[in-house]
Amino acid sequence: MPPLVTQVDLAAIEKRYQDMLRDALAPLYAVQQTPPSPTQTLVEPQIVPDQLLTEAKHLRYFRKYNPKTFEESMDDPPRPICG
């Protein structure tokens, strides 16, 4: 019984695979070969939104918070009511 796949078949499959791979990667290689444009994009400073200022105030208040009060409140946690 002859083999189902011959050496000639394998060579043809390998060539088709290489051709498909080359065709698929051609656009990627074209992009890599083009030099970047000489114009540079200027980065402009952004205005800080009011939300960040509000969060900063919140953190300032949190820093003043006494964490001991929170720890003591966990000594006797509320119990769920099942009914």
Buried (B, 14 or more C-beta within 10 A) or exposed (E): EEEEEEEEEEEEEEEEEEEEEEEEEEEEEEEEEEEEEEEEEEEEEEEEEEEEEEEEEEEEEEEEEEEEEEEEEEEEEEEEEEE
